[in-house]
Amino acid sequence: MPISCPKCQAEMRTYERNGIHVDQCTECRGVFLDRGELEHLITAEAQWSAQQSPAPAPTSTPQQSYPQGGYGSQYPQGGYGKPSKKRRGFLEELFD
């Protein structure tokens, strides 16, 4: 017997990801968890985050030997090139 969405009453789809049962509405795309599943998600996210390597320690900036200012110094630097990709978290990968 299919489960109906509590929000829009449409049929829901149940699937399992990493041992966690997730119910998702086929219409409104709402995600609903069974009792205790949120705690499992939080625990899994904490374990996943702990496995990731720590961020490198900030290094001191080297002393610059050239004078500051001059042509073009009034314009802000940056904004060029490709933006850096944000590393996705465990929860984002879970609901991909």
Protein Blocks (a to p, Z undefined) as FASTA:
>chain_A
ZZddfklopacddddeehiacdddfklopacddehklmmmmmmmmmmmmmpccddddddd
dddfbdeedehklpceehiajdddddddfklmmmZZ
